[in-house]
Amino acid sequence: MDYKKILITGGAGFVGSNLAIFFKTDNPEIQITVLDNLKRRGSELNLKRLRENNIEFIHGDIRNKEDLDAAGSFDLMIECSAEPSVLAGINGSPEYLINTNLIGTINCLEEIRKNHADVIFLSTSRVYPIKKLNELKYTKTDSRFDITDKQSIPGVSSKGISEEFPLDDPRSLYGTTKLCSELLLQEYIDTYGVNGIINRCGVLTGPWQMGKIDQGVVVLWVARHIYGGKLSYIGYGGKGKQVRDMLHVRDLYDLLCIQLKNIKQHSGKIYNVGGGREVSVSLKELTQLCEKITKKKIDIGSITENRSADIPYYITDNSKVTRATGWKPKITPEKILKEITEWIETNKEKLRPILQ
């Protein structure tokens, strides 16, 4: 890899810390600095991991230009920082969401411009409008909703949602901040010659994710089976048939390595990136896997009413990124859940206050 110094924003979070460690392990000669405000509970546990891997940590916030300046020069930024909850701002003020996900992005883009650096921007599948995703036609099996090729909306097939899916209609405040950030990055690419890639990620997961009800659902599901506690199938009949694909953070790292080998080839491109149909589960199937792997069973409640900003189905159509790079996710749902289970069991008491 040609880079000498990588700055990872949100670098003590789940995705940022894992990417930092993967990059440093494979490229020990590269200086890697991470910046994080440690707002999300549990992110402080990653500081020891970062230190053990000789990764510099800066306690800072992308909302503050001075904190980004403190990171010094860099030639690649991996932008992982975000308020990641799709429910953010719905029942309260959206100020933190907007200031972090939009104003923070502007601050990051200015640092990229001043440093003549490249950037990988981790966006989200949540840029796609909720109303249109709720209008998809699907069939029902015993365990999940399934989608067919016959749809009235473009950009959707049995493979999932592609980049051609229309963007008009609301998508949540969270999704809007990320889409605005994408548009700003595209302008910086065009105006200032920045090399940048936008990866619209589906559900990212793996060990060291501090799962909550509104973000990190795979880890939350495993944790509740291990520690005990209540879970519910919420919405769409309360049967747990809603479907998501999942992507192990290691599979994401493998893609970034391919993209960074020739970033000019991919600059300005937007890719949907997720587990795809092969690495997808419904909540009901997720429960069955958790029971199989943890050897424990808990009561799952049922709430028929739909939750704000929820969707019944999202699977990533990876066709574009696979054509461009040859990349495909490799890690199966069962392997993902086994790794998460082993991580929680190994750190059971340390994680109890956070995940229980």
HELIX and SHEET records of a PDB file:
HELIX    1   1 PHE A   14  ASP A   26  1                                  13    
HELIX    2   2 SER A   43  LEU A   45  5                                   3    
HELIX    3   3 ASN A   46  GLU A   52  1                                   7    
HELIX    4   4 LYS A   65  ALA A   70  1                                   6    
HELIX    5   5 GLU A   95  ILE A   98  1                                   4    
HELIX    6   6 ASN A   99  ILE A  103  3                                   5    
HELIX    7   7 GLY A  104  ASN A  115  1                                  12    
HELIX    8   8 SER A  125  VAL A  127  5                                   3    
HELIX    9   9 ILE A  130  ASN A  134  1                                   5    
HELIX   10  10 LEU A  173  TYR A  192  1                                  20    
HELIX   11  11 VAL A  217  TYR A  227  1                                  11    
HELIX   12  12 VAL A  249  LYS A  261  1                                  13    
HELIX   13  13 ILE A  263  HIS A  266  1                                   4    
HELIX   14  14 ARG A  277  VAL A  279  5                                   3    
HELIX   15  15 LEU A  283  THR A  294  1                                  12    
HELIX   16  16 SER A  319  THR A  325  1                                   7    
HELIX   17  17 PRO A  333  THR A  346  1                                  14    
HELIX   18  18 LYS A  348  LEU A  355  1                                   8    
SHEET    1   A 7 GLU A  56  HIS A  59  0                                        
SHEET    2   A 7 GLN A  31  ASP A  36  1                                        
SHEET    3   A 7 LYS A   5  THR A   9  1                                        
SHEET    4   A 7 LEU A  76  GLU A  79  1                                        
SHEET    5   A 7 ASP A 118  THR A 124  1                                        
SHEET    6   A 7 GLY A 196  CYS A 201  1                                        
SHEET    7   A 7 ILE A 270  VAL A 273  1                                        
SHEET    1   B 2 TYR A 138  LYS A 140  0                                        
SHEET    2   B 2 PHE A 145  ILE A 147 -1                                        
SHEET    1   C 2 VAL A 156  SER A 157  0                                        
SHEET    2   C 2 GLY A 160  ILE A 161 -1                                        
SHEET    1   D 3 VAL A 203  THR A 205  0                                        
SHEET    2   D 3 VAL A 243  HIS A 248  1                                        
SHEET    3   D 3 SER A 280  SER A 282 -1                                        
SHEET    1   E 3 VAL A 203  THR A 205  0                                        
SHEET    2   E 3 VAL A 243  HIS A 248  1                                        
SHEET    3   E 3 TYR A 313  TYR A 314  1                                        
SHEET    1   F 2 LEU A 231  ILE A 234  0                                        
SHEET    2   F 2 ILE A 300  ILE A 303  1                                        
END                                                                             
